[in-house]
């Protein structure tokens, strides 16, 4: 997915979430817990638009490190075996 499409998807989801009272209240509570303030929809859209592909790549390198990758599998594994190399980024 391109960065443009991802930004548009996120903005669309934010706008649609404002239509539900429950979702709106959850959003307000989450913002209060995480940021100690409320960001309006225009603020959030502005912040989304500022994100660059370089910033995303930097975050991905920080969070997705090969030595800390793990996997969880649920169900009948039928002898499935995974090596560390198969989990590497």
Beta strands, then each sheet from edge to edge (+ up, - down):
end
